[in-house]
Amino acid sequence: MSRFDDSAPQGATRPGMPRTNSAAPQRPTRPGMSRTASGMLIPGDAGKVVEVPVSGSSISDAAALMHNLSLSPSMKERRSSRNSFGTSLPIPRSPRQSRLGLKRPALSQDILASQVQDMSKEKVEAAKNMAFAFDIDGVLAHGTEPIQEARQALKMLNGDNELGIKIPYILLTNGGGKTEEARCKQLSEILEAPISTQQFIQSHTPMQALAEYYETVLVCGGEGYKVREVAETYGFKHVVHPKDIMAWDPTISPWGTFSEEDRADAKPRDFSKMKFDAILVFADSRDYATDFQIIIDLLLSDNGKLLTRAEDPENSGIPIYFSQGDFVFATAHKGPARLTQGAFRIAIEAQYKAATGVELERIVYGKPERATYTYADEVLKNWMEEIHNENRLPKNVYMIGDNPQSDIVGGNMYGWNTCLVRTGVYQGKEGENDTNNPANFGVFDHVMDAVKAAVRKELGHDFEFKWNPKVNPVLGTEGSSAVE
């Protein structure tokens, strides 16, 4: 199985990466920070966070797609990171604690399940040694509409099976834009299954580690001001939303939208006196004109100060982080998949290159970036401790996704078993794998088919996907039971 290529030396200049101006003055480095080849400050303190090496080419997607745009570029020849830096990405040391309680089965069923498991130790061990990582959009739901087979799959994994055992799973999505608590509450209602924040990773969840390094940040994307709440929950001290800047100076975005509702919740200040440390794109923009303008203003500014313009932006800019790199994603729309944050990023890259003549250095989290998968390992281990009191990583992890370019590529590179479903971005013919980014475990009509195939491989073809309320563990057969 191919893995992430970590051979690129840290800080090395690669083809397509702007060269350092050796004559440019070097600003002092803050504690816990390091500098890129061009002198930009990014996190570099291994003492506070788990850091994950970034690999691959720094050539921007804008350059690759500018004249030959493809909705499905192959990753065969570039199974590497979308990131610009040969350095490292920080991720949190431990996942967020859950604020949602888990529903437990009736006590009588719990007792019977425990007895059944005592008599089926080999199957129990196998059940604990497998786990699932589910994408959400196009796999479990379309927007706020559930995929019915997903409800069945989660019910079975939550204990409605012949052993009455919870089979570990996490949700690993490139979606975002609201707090983990709010998203888990919404998903629990949609999927009719308890989803805990301890088993949930959205695109910007690992980016909470950046709060250790940056105090004043511009946070973009999502509905209303929800991403501001997300960033504040993560611990960023000074969070600015583009609408805050619009409230201070409406002329900053000639074609932007700014409603009375926006004004009511905006927090205007004199932003000409504020120094921004970084730009964080947490979710899809709802006002491209404003977000484009303010992001470009800051990227071209003198050390993160609005209303200024650097003589050499390459050596005076601030870093920009994108929570994920997907170009399209599955929605309730019945036609082709819709554009998402990757398209926004490519547009920013093209604007920056047009203005400066050089490639934009940027950092991307989310699938298929390695940082997200390393963090997923930590979440899986902690979830195993939550449901089975064993802090360890299951041996066989199955990634079930609908997007070959993120779900499948990332899972393949990380050594997971990958399952491609036909209910989202991927719309290939029945049984036909994606040509450029094939799933190594197979292609399935929907998530329940993928889950059944994986469980049968690990637990046997005779495994029953439903709890039998009349099971009698003493006799080893069906019979009278306290559970009816």
N, C-alpha and C positions, 0 to 999 in steps of 0.2 A: 504494500500500500504506500503510495507516495505521501510524503510529509511536507510540512512547510520548510522552505529553503532558508536556513539561517546563516548562510555562508557569507552574505554581504557584510563587509567590515563596518563597524559603527562609525558614523560620521563621514563615510566615503562619498565622494562625488561620483555620480553615475551618469550615463548618457541621458541627456534631456534635463539634467539637474543644473540649475544656475551655479556658476563657479563663484567662489568667494572672492570678494575684492579685498586683497590683502592690505590695501592702504586704508580701508574703512576703519574708523575708530571702533574699538570694542568696548561696549558698555559693561559695567560691573555685573557679575552674575549673582543673583539672589541665592540664599541658602536653599538647597534642594533642587536647584535648576541647573541645566546644562545648555550649551549653545550648539546649534546646528552649524554646518559648514558655512552658511551665510551669516551666522551670528544671531539667529533668532532664538529666544529663550523658550525652552520646553522642559517638562519635568525630567529630572535625572537623579532623584534621590531614592536609592533602593532600600533605604532604611525604614520608610514609612509605608510603601506599597509593594505589591508583587508586580514586577515589571516584566513585560513580554517583548522579546526582540521583534522588530519589524523587519520584513524582508522584501525584496523585489525591486522592480524598476520604479524610478521616480517620474517616468514620462506620464504626463497627464492624459486622462481619457479624452480631454478636449482635442489634443493633437491627433490622437488615433481616430477620432470620430468626426472631425471637422469636415472632411471632404468625402468620407465614405461611411456614413452613419449606418449602423447595423443594430437592430434590436436584440440580436443574439450573438454577440462576438464570442468566439471560442476561447476557453481558458486553457486549452491543451498546451499551448506554447507559453503561457504566462500564468502558471499556477503559483502566483506570488501575491504579495500584498499590493493594495491600491495606494499605499502610503508613500510619502515623499522621503521620509527620513530613515537613514540607516542607524537608528537609535532604538528607543524602546517606548512602549505605551504603558502607562500605569493602569492597574485595575485594583478594585478594593480587596483588602485582605480577607474579608468575610462578607457574606450576603446580608441584605437587609433582613431584620427580624419581621416576622409575620404579625399582622394585626387581625388576621382572620382565623377563627377557630375551625378545626377540622370536624366534620360530621363523623360520628362513629356509629357502627352498626348497633342494633339492639344487643343488650348484654348477653342474652341467650345465644344469639348467633355468634357473638364474639367468642363465647366459651366453646361452642361447637367447632368453630373455625380453628381455634387453638388445638383442639383434640385432633382434628383432621390433619393439621400441619405436623403434629407430633408423629403421626403415622405415615407421613409422606415427606420425609426429611430431604430426600434427593431432589424432589420437585421444588420444595421450599427453597433450597440452596440455589437451584437454577433460577427461580423467580427473583431472588435477591441479586443474582449476578447478571441480570439484564435490566436495561432502562431505556426509556424513550425520551427524545427531545423533539417536541412538536413546534413547527411553525404555526402561526395562527391564521392570518389572512390567506384564504385559498385552501386551507387544510382543515381547520376547525370551524371556520366561519367565513361568511362574506359580509364584511362590515358588521352590522348588528344582527344579521340573520345567521342562525347556526346551520351547520351542515349536519343533518340528522345522524349520519353514521358516526360523527364525532362524539355526540352524546352517548351513543352505545359504547364506543371505545373507552371513553373516560370512566363510564360506570363500571365496566369490566375491570379496568386497571385499578379502580378505587376499592375493589374487593368483591365485586359481583362475578365470582368465578369459582371453580370447583374447590379451591383451597381456601376461599374467603380471605385471600392475602392481597395486600396492596403491592402492586408492581410499580417501582419508582418511575416517575416521569417528570420532566420539566417543560416549560413553555419557553421557547427561544425565538423571539420575533424581531424583525427589523422595524416594526411599528413603534410608535411612541407618541409623545405630545402631552401626556398627563402623568400624574403620579402613579407609582406602582400600585398603591392601595386602591386608587380610583379605577384603574384598569382591571385589577383582579376582581373587584366587586362587580363590575360590569360583565366580565367574562363568566363569573360564577352564575349570574342570572341567565345569561345567554345559553350557556352550555349545560345548565342544571347540574353543576358539579362544583364542589368547593375548590377554588383555586387560591392557593396561599401565595403571598409575596415571597415566601422562602423558596418557591419552586418556579419563580417567574423572572425572566430576563427580557427587557425590551431594549431597543437599540441604544438608548442613552444610559441604561442602568450602570454599566461599568464606568461611565464618565463621571460618576460621583467622586472618583478618586482625584479628579482634577481640582477639586475644591481645596486640596492640600497645597496647591501651587499658585492658583490665581484668585485674586480678591474681587476685582472689578471686571465683569464679563458682559458682553452683549449676547443675549440668548434669543434665538429666532425659531419660528415655526409653530404649528399647532393652532388650536382654536382659542380665540380670546387671549387671555394672559396666563393660561394654564402652565406654559413652560416656565414662566417666572416662578410659580409655586414649586415646580419640580426642582429648579436650580436652588431655590432657597431651602428646600427640604434636604438637598444634597450637602448644604453647608457653605455655599458661595456667599460671601459677605455683602457684596454690592452687585445686584442683578439688574440689568437694564434691558427693557423690551423695546423693539423698534418704535412702538406706538408711544412710549414715553418720550422719545426724541421728537416724534411728530408733534406731540402736545407742546413741547418746548419751542419748536420751530417748524411750522407746517410747510415752509418753503423748501425744506431739505429734500422732499420727495414730490416733485411737480405732478406726477401721475399716480401718486399713492391714494389710498382710501382712508378716511378718518371720520368715523361717525360720532354722534353724541354719546353713544354707548362706550365707544373707545375712550372718549375724553373723560367719562365718569370714573374709569378705573385706571387711567394713566397716572404716572408719577413723574411729572416734569421737574427738571432741575436745570441749572446752568451747565450743560454738558460740555461747553467750551473749556471749562476748568477741570474736567475729569480726564484721567488717563485710563484707557481701557487696557487690560492685560491680555485678553483673548476674545475670540468670537466662537460661540458654540451654536451650531445648527442642530437642534434637538428633533425637529420634525418637519414635515412638509410646510412650505410657506403658504399662507392664506392671502398675502399681499406681495406678489413678486416685485412690483415696482419699488416699493419702499424698502424691502429687504435687500434687493440688489443694490440700490443706491447707497444705503448706509453701510453695508458690508464693504463695497468697493471704496467708499470714503475712508473707512478705517484701515483697509489693507494698503491704501496709498498714502495714509497719513504719516506724520512724523511721530513715530513711537506711540501710536494709539490715541492721538489727540484729534478730535473732530475739528473741522474748519482749518486744518493745516494740510500741507502737501509736502511730502518728503522729497528731497532732491534725488535720493537713491532709495526707493521703496524696498528694494531687495535686501538692503542691510538696515532698514529702519522700521520694518513692518512688525505686526503682531501675528501670532499663530491663529489659524482657523481650524476648527474641529467639526467634522460632520459625523452624525451619529450612525449613519449607514450609507451604503453606496449603491443600493438597488436602483436600476434605471426604470423598471416598471413593477407594478404589483397588482394583485388580484382584488377586484372590488365586486359589488353587486351588478356592475355594468355587464351586459350580455355580449358585448363585442370584445375586441382585444384588450389586454391588460392596460392599465392607465399609468401615465408617467408619475414618478415619485422623486424622492430626494436626490437620487443620483443624477437625474436630468437637471435639477437645480444646481448641483455642484458643477456639472460640466459647463453650464452657462456661466457660472462665476469664474471658472478657470479660463474660459474663452475671453471674457471681459478683461480679466487681469492681464492675460497675454497680449491682448490688443492694446492695452494702455501702457504696458511696460516692455513688451517684447521678450519677456522671459516666462518660464513656467511658474505656476503658483505652487509654492510648498504648502501642502495641506495634510491633515491627519484624518483618517477615516476609521471609525469603530464599526461594530455590527458584523453580521455575516457577510463575506467569509473570512473576515480578519481574525487572526490567531488570538488576539487579546480576548475576544468574546468567547471563544471556545475554551481557553484556559480558565476564564471566570466561570464558565458553565461547569467545568470539572469541580470547582469549589462548591458551587450551588448543589450539584448532584450529591456530593459527599455529605453536605449538611442536611440535605433532604433525606438521605439514607439514615442518618442519625435520628431525624425527626420521626420517621415512620417505622424504622427497624432497630433503632438504638445501635447502629453500626456506622461509624464515621469512616467510610471507605468508598471507593469508586467502583461501581459494577463493571464487570469485565467486558460485557457486550452492550454497547450503546447504539441505538437505532435512531437515526435522524430521519424524520418524515417531513418532507417539504414539497412545495409546488414550483419552486423557482430553481432551475438547474444552475444558474449563475451564482447563487448565493448559498442556498440550502445544501445543494448537492456538492458543489465545488468545495465549500468549506468543510463539510462532513467527510468527504473523501480525503482531503488533505490532512485532516486531523486523525484519520484512522478509524472513523466510525463506520458503521453499516448504514448505507443511505438508501432511502425509499422515496421514489418520486410518484406523486399522485396527480391525477388528471382533473382535479377539481378547481384549479387556480390558473396560474400563469402558464403552466405547461398544458398544451392541448394536443399532444401527439395522438396518433392512432392507438387503439387498444393493444397493449402488449409491446408497443414500440418504445424503445428507450431514446433519450435525448442523444443525438449524434455527437455533439461537442462536449457535453458534460454528463456522461451516463451515470445513473445511480447504480452502485455496485451490488445492491441487494435486489433491485428490481423495480418495475413500474406497476402501479396499482390503480384501480378505478377510483378508490376513495380510501380514507384513513383507516377504516375498520378492516378492510382487506389487508392493508399493510401490517396492522397490529396483529391480526390473526396469523399471518405468514411468519412473522418474527417469533411469536409465542410458540407456535407449533414447532419451529426449528429448535427452540431452546427447551421446551417442556414436553414435547412429544405431540404426535398427531391425534392422540386420544384425549388431549386436554379439553375440558369442558369450559365454555366461556360464560357460564352462568352458575350462580350459587344454587344448590339444591336444598330447599328448606326442609326436605324430609330425610336428609342424610342421617345415618346412624353410625357414628364413628366407632362405636364399640363392636357392632356386628360387621362393620365394613360394607354394609349394604344399605339400601333404602329401607326405611321402616318408620315406626312411630317416632316422633320427635317433639320436643317442646316448642320447636319453631314450626309454625303452620303458615 
